[in-house]
Amino acid sequence: MILISKHMGALWQYAIDFFTKGNQRSLKAKKNIIGSLLIKSMSIAIGLVLVPLTIHYINPSQYGIWLTLSSMIAWISFFDIGFTHGLRNKFAEAKAKGDDQAVRIYISTTYYYISLIFIALWLFLLFINQFITWHSLLSLPPAMEKEVSQLAMLVFTYFCFQFIFRVISTVLTADQQPAKASLLDMLGQLLGLVLIFLLTRFTTGSLLYLGLSVGIAPVLILLAANIYFFKTRFRQYTPSLKFVRKEYAKDIMKLGLKFFVLQIAAIIQFETSLFLIAHYFGTEEVTNYNIAFKYFSVLQMGFIILLTPLWSSVTDAYSSGDTAWIKNAVKKYLRILVPFMIVGVIMLAVSARVYELWIGKDVVHVSFSVSLLCLLFFSTTMFASIFVSVINGIGALQIQFFAAIAASIVFFVLSLLLIKYFNMGVEAVIISSIASNVFGYIIAPIQYYNVFYKKSTARIWYR
C-alpha cells in the first residue's frame, strides 16, 4: 500500500513538473495539447449524439439533402484565397518582434478584406439562387424546390458571415492558443445540439428550422467570442478601419495565395481519388476504400491534435532567433510518432474484425492490401506533417508551392498508368497518393536540414 502511494505521488509530481517546468513556449504548447484533446473528445461525442437526433427530427432523405447542400456550399471557404493562413504567420511574426501596431494592422486589414470578399459573395449567391433549379440538381421532387431554395439562402447567409467572424479563431491559433479556437467550435456544436433538441420538443420536422438552428449557433458563438476577446486579451489589437492598409493586404496575400494553392491541390487530389475509383471500379469500391481511409485517418486526427501548436510556435521561435527550440521540438514529435506507428500496426492486424463490428458482417469487403496501403499513406503523412509544419511556420513555401502543383499532375497520370497499363485495382490510387506526395516525407526534411542544421546560404530553402 505504501509502495503504491509512493508511485502515485511520483506520478502526480511528474504531471505537475510536466506542466510547470520547461521553456515557456513548450509549456504553452503542452497545455493547449491537453485542452485540445479534451475539447475534441467532447466535439466527437456531441457529433455522435447530433446525427441520430437530427435524423429523428426530419428523416433520412431530408438529412441527405442537408448534408449534400452543406458540403457543396462548404467549398466557398476557399474564396478567402489564403487570407487567414497568411494572417496566422504574419500575426506570430509581428508579435514575436513586439510590434503591436503591426499586429493590429494585420488583423484590421484581414477583417476588412475578408468582409468585402464574403459580403460580395453572399450577395452574388443570393442573386444566382433564384436561377438554380435545386430539385433537378439534387434529384428531388419538384414540390421541394421552394423549401430547398430557402434552405440554400439560409446556408449561404450563415456560412459567409461565419467565415468573417471565424477570423478570431485564426488569431487565437496564431497566438498559440489552438485549444481556445477548438473550444469555440465545440460551443457552436453544443448550442446547435441544444437548439435541435428544443426543435424536436416543440416543432415538427422542418429543413428550414434545422438550417436556421445549425447555422445560427456557430455564428452567435463566434460573434460573442469576437466581442469578448477584443474587449479583453486582444484589446490592443481591436480591428479598426483606420488601421486597414492596402500594402499589408498584399503582404498577407503574397503568403496566403501559396497556402491557398496548397489547399486546393490537396482537395483536388482527394476528390480525384474518389472519382477514379468510382469510374474504374464502381461506387461499391468507393465505399470499401472510404471505410479503410476513415479507419486509419483516426491515427492522423490524434497526431494532428498534438501537432497543431507547432506551426505558430515555430513562427514565434524563428522570429525570435530560437532555432534550438525548433530542433528540439522536431525531435520530440518524431519520438511521439513512434507509438502512433505501433498503434497503426495493431489497427492493421485487427482491421478485418473492426470493419465487421463497425459496419456489419458481409457489408463491406476491404482487402488487406488496401488497409496496408492506407496505413502506409497515413504513416508517411504524419511523418511529413512534422516537417511541413516547420516549413509553414517559417513561411518558406516556394518549393512546397511548386511541389503541390506537380504532385496533383503526377498523382493523376500515375493512377491512370497503374490502372490502365498494369491492371491494378484500388491500390493504384493509394500508391499514387503516396508516391506523388514526396515533398512531405523527402523534400521537406531535406529543406528542414538545410535551414536548421546545414544553415545553407542558398535562397531557395528560405523562400
C-alpha positions, 0 to 999 in steps of 0.5 A: 500500500505504501509502495503504491502511494509512493508511485502515485505521488511520483506520478502526480509530481511528474504531471505537475513538473510536466506542466510547470517546468520547461521553456515557456513556449513548450509549456504553452504548447503542452497545455493547449495539447491537453485542452485540445484533446479534451475539447475534441473528445467532447466535439466527437461525442456531441457529433455522435449524439447530433446525427441520430437526433437530427435524423429523428427530427426530419428523416433520412432523405431530408438529412441527405439533402442537408448534408449534400447542400452543406458540403457543396456550399462548404467549398466557398471557404476557399474564396478567402484565397489564403487570407487567414493562413497568411494572417496566422504567420504574419500575426506570430511574426509581428508579435514575436518582434513586439510590434503591436501596431503591426499586429493590429494592422494585420488583423484590421486589414484581414477583417476588412478584406475578408468582409468585402470578399464574403459580403460580395459573395453572399450577395452574388449567391443570393442573386444566382439562387433564384436561377438554380433549379435545386430539385433537378440538381439534387434529384428531388421532387419538384414540390421541394424546390421552394423549401430547398431554395430557402434552405440554400439562402439560409446556408449561404447567409450563415456560412459567409458571415461565419467565415468573417467572424471565424477570423478570431479563431485564426488569431487565437491559433496564431497566438498559440492558443489552438485549444481556445479556437477548438473550444469555440467550435465545440460551443457552436456544436453544443448550442446547435445540439441544444437548439435541435433538441428544443426543435424536436420538443416543440416543432415538427420536422422542418429543413428550414428550422434545422438550417436556421438552428445549425447555422445560427449557433456557430455564428452567435458563438463566434460573434460573442467570442469576437466581442469578448476577446477584443474587449479583453486579451486582444484589446490592443489589437481591436480591428479598426478601419483606420488601421486597414492598409492596402500594402499589408493586404498584399503582404498577407496575400503574397503568403496566403495565395501559396497556402491557398494553392496548397489547399486546393491541390490537396482537395483536388487530389482527394476528390480525384481519388474518389472519382477514379475509383468510382469510374474504374471500379464502381461506387461499391469500391468507393465505399470499401476504400472510404471505410479503410481511409476513415479507419486509419485517418483516426491515427492522423486526427490524434497526431494532428491534435498534438501537432497543431501548436507547432506551426505558430510556435515555430513562427514565434521561435524563428522570429525570435532567433530560437532555432534550438527550440525548433530542433528540439521540438522536431525531435520530440514529435518524431519520438511521439510518432513512434507509438502512433506507428505501433498503434497503426500496426495493431489497427492493421492486424485487427482491421478485418474484425473492426470493419465487421463490428463497425459496419456489419458482417458481409457489408463491406469487403476491404482487402488487406492490401488496401488497409496496408496501403492506407496505413502506409499513406497515413504513416508517411503523412504524419511523418511529413506533417512534422516537417511541413509544419516547420516549413509553414511556420517559417513561411518558406513555401516556394518549393512546397508551392511548386511541389503541390502543383506537380504532385496533383499532375503526377498523382493523376497520370500515375493512377491512370498508368497503374490502372490502365497499363498494369491492371491494378485495382484500388491500390493504384490510387493509394500508391499514387497518393503516396508516391506523388506526395514526396515533398512531405516525407523527402523534400521537406526534411531535406529543406528542414536540414538545410535551414536548421542544421546545414544553415545553407546560404542558398535562397531557395530553402528560405523562400 
